[in-house]
């Protein structure tokens, strides 16, 4: 339920970000602001973009969803949950990319990058999945 809530909350914040009156809103002083920024690139604004990127992401998500079903069938529920979180975050960002031509980022972290909740879902779930698999194989 938490994963689905975060997905829906991300979509809600993306709608708010598109409305100009919510831009440049300070959440935690100048350190963290709510500020709409279109991201035409891949994660952490790495300079990779275009239709080929969108198609590539679509195939990765398709593979992830297939593998998620396999994990459910194998009763690997922890891996299943991590893959669902990664998939939903990726789907949210892919939706933006297809609809707008860019990903809607809204958390502006000073000295770092601009990101969204979908990015947090993807990165944190991937890291936790790697840690889980490492510990499981020990």
C-alpha positions as CSV (number, residue, x, y, z in Angstrom):
1,X,0.0,0.0,0.0
2,X,2.9,2.4,0.8
3,X,4.3,1.9,-2.7
4,X,1.0,2.6,-4.4
5,X,0.5,5.7,-2.1
6,X,4.0,7.0,-3.1
7,X,3.1,6.5,-6.8
8,X,-0.2,8.4,-6.5
9,X,1.5,11.1,-4.4
10,X,4.2,11.5,-7.0
11,X,1.5,11.9,-9.7
12,X,-0.3,14.5,-7.5
13,X,2.9,16.5,-6.9
14,X,3.7,16.4,-10.6
15,X,0.3,18.0,-11.3
16,X,1.0,20.7,-8.7
17,X,4.5,21.3,-10.1
18,X,3.0,22.2,-13.5
19,X,1.0,25.0,-11.8
20,X,3.2,28.1,-11.6
21,X,1.9,29.3,-8.3
22,X,3.5,26.3,-6.5
23,X,7.0,26.8,-7.9
24,X,10.0,28.0,-5.9
25,X,8.2,27.0,-2.6
26,X,10.7,26.5,0.2
27,X,10.3,23.3,2.1
28,X,13.5,23.4,4.2
29,X,14.9,26.8,3.8
30,X,17.1,27.2,0.7
31,X,18.3,23.6,1.0
32,X,15.2,22.0,-0.3
33,X,12.6,23.7,-2.5
34,X,9.5,22.6,-4.5
35,X,10.4,23.8,-7.9
36,X,9.2,22.5,-11.3
37,X,12.0,21.6,-13.7
38,X,11.6,19.6,-16.9
39,X,14.1,16.9,-17.1
40,X,14.8,15.8,-20.7
41,X,17.5,13.4,-19.7
42,X,17.9,10.2,-17.8
43,X,18.5,9.8,-14.1
44,X,20.5,12.5,-12.3
45,X,20.2,14.6,-15.6
46,X,22.8,12.4,-17.4
47,X,22.9,13.7,-21.0
48,X,21.0,10.9,-22.7
49,X,17.7,11.7,-24.3
50,X,15.3,11.3,-27.2
51,X,12.9,8.7,-28.6
52,X,15.5,5.9,-28.4
53,X,15.7,6.5,-24.6
54,X,11.9,6.3,-24.3
55,X,11.7,3.1,-26.2
56,X,14.7,1.6,-24.2
57,X,12.9,2.6,-20.9
58,X,9.7,1.0,-22.2
59,X,11.5,-2.3,-22.8
60,X,13.2,-2.2,-19.4
61,X,9.9,-1.7,-17.7
62,X,8.3,-4.5,-19.7
63,X,11.1,-6.8,-18.6
64,X,10.8,-5.6,-15.0
65,X,7.1,-6.4,-15.0
66,X,7.6,-9.8,-16.5
67,X,10.3,-10.6,-13.9
68,X,8.0,-9.2,-11.1
69,X,5.4,-11.8,-12.0
70,X,8.0,-14.5,-12.0
71,X,9.1,-13.4,-8.5
72,X,5.5,-13.6,-7.3
73,X,5.1,-17.1,-8.7
74,X,8.3,-18.1,-7.0
75,X,7.0,-16.6,-3.7
76,X,9.9,-14.2,-3.5
77,X,7.7,-11.5,-2.0
78,X,10.5,-9.2,-0.9
79,X,12.1,-9.1,-4.3
80,X,8.5,-8.7,-5.8
81,X,7.9,-5.6,-3.6
82,X,11.2,-4.0,-4.6
83,X,10.5,-4.7,-8.3
84,X,7.0,-3.2,-8.0
85,X,8.4,0.0,-6.5
86,X,11.0,0.3,-9.2
87,X,8.4,-0.4,-11.9
88,X,5.9,2.1,-10.6
89,X,8.5,4.8,-10.2
90,X,9.7,4.0,-13.8
91,X,6.1,4.0,-15.1
92,X,5.4,7.4,-13.5
93,X,8.5,8.9,-15.2
94,X,7.8,7.2,-18.5
95,X,4.3,8.6,-18.4
96,X,5.7,12.1,-18.2
97,X,8.2,11.4,-20.9
98,X,5.6,10.1,-23.3
99,X,3.0,12.8,-22.5
100,X,5.2,15.9,-22.1
101,X,8.6,14.9,-23.7
102,X,10.3,15.3,-20.4
103,X,10.1,14.0,-16.8
104,X,8.6,16.4,-14.2
105,X,11.0,16.9,-11.4
106,X,10.1,19.1,-8.5
107,X,12.3,18.6,-5.4
108,X,15.2,21.0,-5.8
109,X,18.0,19.9,-3.4
110,X,20.7,22.6,-3.3
111,X,24.2,21.5,-4.3
112,X,22.8,18.2,-5.6
113,X,20.1,17.7,-8.2
114,X,16.4,18.1,-8.9
115,X,14.3,14.9,-8.5
116,X,10.9,13.5,-7.7
117,X,9.3,10.8,-5.6
118,X,9.4,8.3,-8.6
119,X,13.2,8.8,-8.6
120,X,13.3,8.1,-4.9
121,X,11.3,4.9,-5.4
122,X,13.5,3.7,-8.2
123,X,16.9,4.5,-6.6
124,X,16.0,3.4,-3.0
125,X,14.3,0.2,-4.1
126,X,17.2,-0.7,-6.4
127,X,19.7,-0.1,-3.6
128,X,17.7,-2.1,-1.1
129,X,17.2,-4.9,-3.6
130,X,21.0,-5.1,-4.1
131,X,21.6,-5.2,-0.4
132,X,18.8,-7.8,0.1
133,X,20.2,-10.1,-2.6
134,X,23.7,-9.7,-1.3
135,X,22.7,-10.7,2.2
136,X,20.5,-13.5,0.9
137,X,23.4,-15.0,-1.0
138,X,25.7,-14.9,2.0
